[in-house]
């Protein structure tokens, strides 16, 4: 292990960045004036399968107002950069260096040194997900996802204090027990990632963007996983004299959750403007100010970080009056899917807007933003324009009302527009079962429902406004017409007893017979939820210790005022048996492009989506190994491809694994007569450590 690079990065790495610049420049077509441009970008790390839609909407607004702009998805470009052989070589050299300096017995560095010896493995895996044939071959698909999932695991290993669980799930520096410490975040971002090739990526792009002398760089931050990378680029741009605005749901929460708006000054190391809400009108106002020198004055949804003041009102766009989004700004060949996908929002906000736990999107004084709709004829015009680039859409809305979904479906059928789509619905009392046939004829290929709980008393505590007895009938109505259903729920809501939680777990397991996926999580309390605003109403106490530093409270700790029989958190592992599919954005995750594409091929049960555990009633099933193995000095280490958990096997276990899963082969078990105790011990070990997936086999 003598490979090592020191000092300046090899020229090959900079050549990767230069090539990406040339490819992007060749498709830039929105600079229509001599004025300085508005530069819109999103940074990693998030969905690698399709672009996020907020910048398409901002681009549409700038088209309408006649401003010059460019759009670049640096999030997907970051992962292409990280997958390139030249960068993989550098990452391996960094692993070697660190292992030579501190060779710990329990280190994962030797595993990654071994893995990274093949500099093209990630590009091959990515190509599989883009291949029209291989994508739909489950063994090839699973292998590709397992390979690519190593990349965020590696960043966790090499990062100083950020944790990357998946491509779209990461905890940035400053993440503490119930807050994001902005002092720590600032210190760590200013210090850099500590991974040379990652710092080089953002140094390069800061230089190139600054050379354009943009009027403004706007960074959208929809997910917390993007915060560190966005701030890394922003701070470099500020150092180069470029004005930066951040927006999106995470930026909005910074304003929403801070106890004193003046404390937002701490963000001035990276940010000039913080956008707290929807931005189509605002981006045009900023462009007028920065490109044309017009007076800015007080602007809705905008906080000037140099002089942060409370906003006088929260502004929500008139959705039906907005210009159409521009889907031509993306290079769809960059994304990890065989067909392009797009997000589109025919509505914004939630027409119910009463759930106790909800604290979503760009809302300020309510669970989510107010319900607004776009006329069906306008939606059809938008989708016709967008269908030049994609035929597959997820309607990225809080929820579609049954009546509005029917209007959109009728309009799609009448127009003859051939698209496929998914959306979030509610388990409404008024849902007419026959409408599912109309949805299917209109191209609907997936419906996601927040069932939350399947105990009616808990649903009433949540103020969900739905009736659990309609769940099975409604799921069946969609399933019968070939619209796969994805159900979402959680346990642990304040006031929920152990018995009530078990009802949800048992019902969810039964629903897997007809629903495509059932995803259960643990309740988490955020500051904007009604529960946090009125804890006494829900019989709880909220615990938050600000710790002295400027911080944004995030997921709050809490306890019941009076002891109740709650579901033990240690027993939550039972729900692993209910997880079908992969973390976002891969197959089985809710409302994603990969799920939509698989549903298009397999619209009815049984669905070819592996589970994280097995079910006792299966007569036969495949055990699919889902780990990376490394052997060194007689020790075998397995790294879960699902969670990143590392397990060291004792010699007898290592022999058993080598015999059962030689070369990554699947193990088929016939369970008609029951499973032996030894087999169950092995299977439970695999489930507990997330080292395999399980797929039932149809038998005659």
C-alpha positions, 0 to 999 in steps of 0.5 A: 500500500504505497500509493500516495499523492501529495500536494497539487491534484494530478492533472487528470482530476482537473481534466474531469472538471474541465470536460464537465464544463465543456459539456455543460457550456454546449447546452447553455442556451438562456443567456440572451443579453449582455447583462450579468446572468442569474446563475441558478444551481443545486448542489449535492447530495440528493436524488441521482435519478432525476432533477429537482423541479424548483429551478425549472419553475424559477427558469420559467419565471425568468423566461417570462420576465425577460432576464438572462440566466443559466441553470446547472445541476451541480448535484448530479455532476458532483456524483459523475465527478466522484465516479470518474476513474481519476477521482476514484484513484485519488479517493483510494490514495486518501484511504491508503494514506489514512490507513498507513497513518492509523491502522486500526483493526476495526477500520473499514479503510482496507475494504475501501482500498480493495473496492477502489482498486477498480476505478471504473466500477461505479461508472459501470454500475451507473451505466446499468441503471441507464440501460434499457434492458439491464435496469429491469433485470432485478439481479443487475439492478440490485448489484448496481444499487449496492455498488453505487451505495458505497459512494456515500458510505465512503464520504462518511468514512472520510468526512470529519463530521458529516454522515452520509447514509444514502445519496439523499440522506445526510446529516451536515456538520453541526447536527446535534441531538435536537438542533443544527449548531450554526457555529459548528456548521460555519466553522466546518464549512469554512475549514473545507471537507477535508477530502481533497477531491471534494474541496477541489470540486467546489473550488473549481466551480466557485472560480468558474462561476465567479469568472462569469461575474453573475449578478446573483447565484441562487442555490436551492436547498430542498433537503437537509442532505444538501446543506453542507455542499450548498454552503461549501459552494456559497462560502467560496462564492462569497470569498470571490465577491459573488452575491448568493441567495439560498432558498427552498424548504431548508432555507425557509426553516432557518427563518421559521425556527430561529428564535431571534431573526437577528441571529441569522447574521451568522450566515453572512459567511456564505449568504447575502439573501435568504428566501423564506418561501416561494420564489418566482415573483421574488427572483424577477424582483432580485434580477431587476435590482441586480441586473438593471439597478432598480430599487429593491425595497422591501420584498416578500419572502426575502431576508437580507442577511446583512440586516435581517428583520422579521418579515411583514407577511408571508407571500404565496404565489397565485399558482394559476397565474404562474408562467410555465416551468422550463424543463429544457434546462436539464441534461437528462442523460446525466441521471441514473435512469433509462428514461427521463423523469420530471417533477411537476406541481399542478397544485401547491399546499394541502387542502386539509392542512390540519395534521398534528405532526405536519411541518412541511415545505414552505409554510410558516404558520400552518402545517403546510402552505395554503391549497392552490390549484392550476386550471386543468387546461393550463396543466395540460399545456404545461405537460405538453411542453414538458413531454418533449423532455420526459414522459414520466412525471411525479406530481410533486404536491402535498396531496391531490384532492379526489375531485381535482385528480379527476378533473386532471385525469379527464383533461389528460384523456381528452387531450390525448397526451400520453404520459405516465404519472404518480401522485400523493392522495388522501384516504378520503371518506368521499373517494369514489372507487370508480374514479380509479378507472379514470385515473388509470386511463389517464396514465396514473401508474402509482398512488401514495397514501399517508395512512400514518396509523391504522388505529382509528383512535390514533388517527383521531389524535393526529387529526387526520380526518380519515377512516381506517376501515376504508383503507383496504377497500381503497387500496384494492380499488387502485390495485384492481385497475393496475395502479400500485399503491404505496403506503406510508405510516409511523409509530410513536405519535404522542398518546399512542399505546403499545397495543395501538402501535402493534395494530399498525404494524400488523395491518401494514404487514397484511397490506403488503399482499395488495400494496406495492410498498408499505414504509413505516418510520418512527415519529419525529417532532419538529418545531413547526408541528402543532404538537410542538406548538401545543404540547399540553394539548397532546399530553407531552413536554418538549425538551430543548436545550439551546446549548449557548450557540446560535442554533436551529432547533430541528427534531425535538426531544419530548416525553409524556406528562403521564406514563403510558404503555408505549411501544418499546423502541428496541422492538421497532426492528420488527418493522424491518420486515415491512420495508420493501425496497430501497432508500430514496430514490431507488426501487420501492422508495415512495414516489420516485422515478425508479418505482414508477418505471418498474410499476409501468412494467409490473402494475399488479402484485406480485411486485418484484421488489425485495424486502428487508426481512422475510415473512413466516407465511412465505412458502418459498423465497430467495435470500439475496446477499446485499453486502460487501465482503473484505478479508484481511489477516484471517478476519472477514468484514461485511458492510451492509449495502442497505445501511452501511453497518459493518459486521465482523464475522467469526471464522465459522460464520465466515465459512458459512457465508462463503458457502451460501453466497459464493460469488453473490449468488441468491439462496432459495429456501423452500419453507413449505414445511417450516424452517429449521432453528439453524436457518432461522438463526441465520436469517435473523442475523441477516435481518438484524444486520441488514445484510440481505434482502428477501423476495417471495417466489411464486409456487404452483 
